[in-house]
Each structure stands twice: as structure tokens, then as C-alpha cells.
Amino acid sequence: MEKQDIIHFESVSKAYGNNLILNDFNLKINKGEFLTIIGSSGCGKTTVLKLINGLLTPEAGKIHVNGEDISRVNQIEFRRRVGYVIQGVGLFPHMNIRKNISYVPNLIKKDDKRKIASKVEELIKVVGLSEDTLDRYPSELSGGQRQRVGLARALAASPEILLMDEPFGAVDEITRKLLQEEILRIYKEVNVTIVFITHDIKEALKLGTRVLVMDKGKIIQIGPPAEIIDNPKTDFVKKLIGR
């Protein structure tokens, strides 16, 4: 049976001024997969993520999500349906954790307070934190705890798509490994498609059901981790995986 794509880049080009980042970029991301993206700095990884989320507009080509051209939808409503996790999290410092996690669901479903409260209590456990964390503030938490809260906030509106941009880059190695295990567990439990950017090839190979290797705005290779390891297509990929 053919896999259903949830995200489709169709001949997309994106430039910053005279600097062309993506040129005739084509990519299909399947529903329910965990796609990790890795490549050199400035190769266009974050640009791909921001285009999916409608934070950037392409100069040419189309991006479809669930078969819909995202340039034709209400951008604010669309972004509320897509989870977005960045390095450093970006929590609201003046709000406690309960309010941080419930922020987007409250915007979407203003009248369903009890259901939202229940969802927040469920999510704090899903990301491996205790319920008493909900009454604390971001400044009272460690970097790893804040990253978990950021993940809970991104999942709060039950998104079909979760975009993650170097989410574990600012934490120590032990915390990073714990967070990697956490996201794999959550991925198996929650019906979500994940697009995850990283600079760490080990992380990309460990987490991804498929790995996309980029260089200079181009897809160099894409496939399951075993294929990337066993059959690197170019010298760039060989160097990346340490072959």
C-alpha cells in the first residue's frame, strides 16, 4: 500500500535577498514518520522547517500540508495546529507552567477549560515531569525540564505535525540522551508526524525512521538510517557518518 504524504514540497525555491537557499526543492514527508534532517550550517534545514510552518513564504513552488496549499489558508490558525519546538524553548517567563502549556489550546477552544486542564495534567506526565511542576515558573526549572515543558506545550493542541529545530542542542549530554529516549517514547505513543533538525549525526540516525542529508540547499540522500550507514551515496555523506 502506498504511503500517504502529509507534507509535500513541490519545486520550492527560497532566497534571502540575492542568496538562494533552496532551488527547485522537492520533498514528500509521509504521514506518521519521524524524519530527521541533518547537514552543514546554512544548508537550508531551518528554512525547510519554517516553510512548513508558514513562517517563510517561498519565491516559487508550493507547499501542501494534508493536500492543502498552505499559502491559501489562515496562517495563524494553521500554525496553532502545528507543534513547534526550538532550542531554548521560548516559554513565557511571567506564566507558570500550567498556563504555558495551555496557552494555545485556550486560544483555540476558549470554552473547554475543564478538558484543557485535564489535557495539561496528562501531558506533564507524558513528558516525564511531576504534576507539581505545573505551578512553578520557567526560571525555577532546569534546561532539560524547560525543554520537556516546551515539548508538552507543542503537543497540547494535539497537532498532526511536530516540528523540532535543534531542540536538545543546549542541554548536557546526559540530559540529551534522556530527552532522545523521551521523544522516541512519545512518538510511539502519540499519533504525530515529526520533522526534527539536528547537527548530531548519531542523534539523526537514532531517532529518524528516515534521515534526510542536505548540503547547499539540496537533498544529497534520504532513506532509512541503515541505508544511510551502509550505502552512503557521496563523499559528503561518508564524511558525515565518519566512514
N, C-alpha and C positions, 0 to 999 in steps of 0.2 A: 504494500500500500504506500502511495506517495505521501511524503511528509508535507504538512501544511505550513507554509511560511507565515509568520506573524509580522515580520518586518522585511521590507523589500526596497533596496536602493536600486533605482533604475537610471543608469547613465548620469550620475550625480557629479557635478563639479562645484567646488567651493574655493574661493580665493579670499585672502586678506590683502586688500589693496592690489598691488601687482604680483603678490606672492600666491601662486596657485598651489593649494594644499591637496585637493582631490581633483582628479581629472578623469571623467568618464568612469566613475566608480560604481561597480555593480556588486550587490551582495544580497543574498537571501538568508534570513535567520529563521530557523524553524521554531514553531510553537513548542514550548516546553523544554528547549535545550538550554544548556549553560555554555555560552560562548565566551571564551577568554580571548582578549586582543592584546598582543604584545608587539613591540617594535622599537626602533630608535626614537630618541626625543625629537619632537617636531614632525613625526611621520604622518600625523593626522588622526591618531587614536581618539583623542578627546573631541576633535572636530566631528568624528563619526557619532560619538555619544550625544553631543549637543544638537546635531542634526536630527537624530531620532526623537529627541525631546522637544524639538521645535524652538530651541534657544537660538539656533542659527538657521538662516534661510539659504538654500543653495542658489548659485548663479544659474545653474542649468540642471535639468533632470528632475525626477520626482522621488519622494519617499512615501511609501504606503505602509500603514500600520493597520492590520486586520482588513486589508483590501481597500482602505480609505486613504486618499491623498491628504496628508496632514496639513498641507497649505490651505485646504478648504474647510478646515474645522476650527471651532473656537479654541484658540491656543491655551487660554487659561484653564478651561475645563479639561482639555486634553492632558495638560501637564499634571493636573491633580489626579489623573488616572494612571500616571506612570511614576513608579518609585524611583528616587534619585539619591544615591549615597556618594558623598565625596570624602576625600581625605580631610580630616579636621572637623567633619560633621556639620558645623554651622547651626548648632542648636540655639534657640532664643535664650539668652542668659537670664532675662528677667522672668522667665516662666519656669515653673517646676517641671519635672519630667512628665508627669501626667498630662499637663497642658501642652507640652511639646509634642507628645505622641498623638494627642487627639486633635491637634490643630487643623490638619487637612480634613479629616472626617467631619469635624464640626462645620467646616465651610460647605461641605457637600451635603450633609444630612443634618441640618440645624435642629430638627425637631426630635431626633432619635438619641437623646442624651444617655438613656439607660443602656442601650445597645452599644453605644460608643465606649462608655465606661467599662463595660464587660469585655469589650474587644481589647482595650488598653491593658487591662489586668491579665488577659490571656497572652498578649504579645510580650509583655515584660518577662514572662516565664519562658516563652518560646525562644527569646534571645539569651536566656541563661542568667537573668538577674532576678533578685528577690522583689516581692511586691512593695516592701518599704522604700525601695529606690524611687518610687513614683512621687513621693513627697519631698524629695531632695531637688537641688538645683544643679545645673551643669557644672558649676565651679567646684562642687563638692565631690565630683566623680573623677576617677582616673581616666586616662586617654582611652584605654580599652573599654571601660564601661560606657564612656560617651559614644564610642563607635557602635556599641551594641544598641544604645538608645537610638542612634541615627538609623540603624537598620530597622528597629521596631517602628520608628516614625514613617520610614519609607514603605513598610508593609501595612500600615494602619488603614489605608483606603482600599485594601485588597486589590492591588494592581496586578494586571496580567503581565506587565513588563517591569523588571527591576534593573536599573542602570547603575553601575558601580564604577567610579573613577578613582583608581588607586586607593581604595577605602582603607587598606591596612598599612599604608606606607609610612605612617607617622608613629607607629607603635613598636615596642621592642619585639625581638624575635620570638620569645616565648608566648607573648600575648598574640602575636601574628598567627602562630600555629594554632592556638586555641580558637581564634576567630575564623580561620580557614575551616576547621572542623565544624564550627557552629554554622557557617554559611552552607556547607555541604549537607548538614543535617536538616536545616531549614528548607533548602532546595528540594530535598526528598519529601519533606512533609507538606510543603505549600505548593500549590499548582501555579508556578510562576516561570516565566522565561527570563533568564539572567544574561545581561551583557556586561562583562567585567574587564576593565582595563588594568593592566599591571606592567611593571618594569621587571618583574621577577619571573624568569622562565620556569623555575621549579613550581611556583605558585600557579602559573598558567597551565602547566601540564597536570598538576594535581587536581585542580578544580574543574577544568573545562571538559564537557562532553565533546566539544570541538575547540580547536585552537586556531586563531587567525593570526598569521605573522604579517606585519606591514613594514614597508620601508618606502620613504619618499612618496607617500600618498597612494601607494599601490599595494594590492594584495599579493604577497610573494608566495604564500602557501596557506591552505586551510584544510583541516582534516582532524580526525580523532588524535588524541595525544600519542598513541602508539605509532601512528603513521608518520607524525612529525619526527619522532625519535628514530624510527627505523629507516625512513626514506626521506631525509631532508633534501629538498629539491635544488637548493642553491648553496653557494658558499656562505652567504649571509645567514641562512637558517642553520647550517652546520656550525658556524661560529657561535650563534646564539645558544645552541643547545650544548656547546662545548665538545663537539666532535672533531 
